[in-house]
Amino acid sequence: MRVLANKDFGTRECPSCACEVPANSNRCPICSYHFPAPSVRQRRLRFWGALIMLALIVLFYVIR
């Protein structure tokens, strides 16, 4: 996957040192904490959640 260096992805907090880290970073620059990758189950839940939301939006516009 290609990530644009100048795109702003927001930040997240490092659970080890409470430093604000860019959201697209896999490691904290201060304490070198490695952020875990999402599990297969989390990716599947995210996919199905997005699919259900899309179906509800389409259904809303069809009924309307």
Secondary structure, DSSP 8 states (H G I E B T S, - for coil): ----TT----EEE-TTT--EEETT-SB-TTT--B-----HHHHHHHHHHHHHHHHHHHHHHHH-
